[in-house]
Structures are given as C-alpha cells and as structure tokens.
C-alpha cells in the first residue's frame, strides 16, 4: 500500500504543478490580451442606424486607434469633425484624396474614378447587394481628405449632406480617431468587419485588420486556463478522497 500512496502523492504533486502553471499562463494571456487591447483599441457604441446592416444602432464595436494617414477605401472609421457638429460619428470611407466619387453608374452603383463599386454590405433599404444609391451627385475629394457614406444610404447624413462645402463633403484625414475592426455585440452578428473586395481592386488596395482576433483569442484562452487550473484542485481533492476511502475499505 505504501508504494501506491507514493505513486498517488507523486501524481498529486505533478497535477498541482501543472494546475499552477495553467493558471500562471492563463493570467499572462488574459491580462496581456486586455492590456494590449486597451492600448491598441477603443470600445464604441454605434449611435445611429446609418451604418445598418453592417452596424446596427447600439452595436458595441472595437476600433483600432490609427492615424488618419493609414485609412484606405472601404474602411469603417470613427471620426470627429467640427464642421459636422463635432459629434463622434461612424461612416465608411468610399473615396480618398484625388478620387472622383459619383452616383450613379452601371446598374445604379456608386462609382469611384469611373469604376462601378459592388457594395454587398448595403441593406435592402439601400437597394440591396450591389445596390442602388439614392441621390445623384459627383464630388472630387481634396488631397488629405476622405469621402464618407453610411451603409444605409436612405437615412445616413454623410458627405452627401455637405456637398456645398468647400471640400465637397469630404473630411480631413486628421478627423479620424479610430478604425472599426470588430463587432463584439450583439453576438449574433459579432466578428471582424470585412474589407470590401471591390475597393481592393483600386490603386492602394485596402487596409489590413489589426490584431483584434489574436487579442480576443488570447483573452478567451487565458480565461479558460485560469478556470481549468483553478478547478483542478477541488476536483483532484475529491477524487483523491474517494480513492483514499476505497483503499481504507479494502484494508478493513
């Protein structure tokens, strides 16, 4: 029986070491992911339905802190422009400095420098996938500026509402404070915000999402390791108690 007890004690010590290691690694991943996320990202609540169906009213998003110079066509950005009232707004970039953005081209599609743009993210209210954009317009984007539209073109107050301004509705890149990378709530539509393929074909391409997926994975795995490691002790004690009881019965 002594050999059996030593073997059991050895397994118990190994289990305790592995449990402690799991908790330590879990804490590192969990806290490291949260810390890196706090530095790189800002949480936002979408204030209106102008970006539906991509972002519904009240959706919780993570937006990477970026310099406006990093923004590309197709990005969904958070910006604050005094000429637009200074409020925090969320819109999609459809044109950059030097572009001519117009409506409407082939099949009623938005055009950028004469190229029709497929916009599958548009909701049915905006004409559906590939859809018709209400209101005809044409604007040339000044250098260092961005032309912004909402995904629900029927209600969005965007660059089209400011076409009479000197910048023809564009906002300076410096007004951008973050780029939306991920939707975290509601869970039913959560996930990365895709970069539209149509904009990828234009000069300059599209941006690359930040490390939000990696950080969320690190936090999730870390939490699992912490819970698993912490649960090992009580489970092992219970199993050990049962084993001890069984040995005592055999001995008796």
Secondary structure, DSSP 8 states (H G I E B T S, - for coil): -HHHHHHHHHHHHHHHHHHHHHHHHHHHHHHHHHHHHHHHEEEEE--SSTTTTTS-TT-EEEEE---GGG--TT-EEEEE-GGGTS-EEEEEEEEETT-EEEE--GGG--EETTEE---TT--GGGTSTT---SS-EEEE--TTEEEEE-SSTTT--SGGGGTTSTTTT-EEGGGEEEEEEEEEESGGG-EE----HHHHTSTT------THHHHHHHHHHHHHHHHHHHHHHHHHHHHHHHHHHHHHHHH-
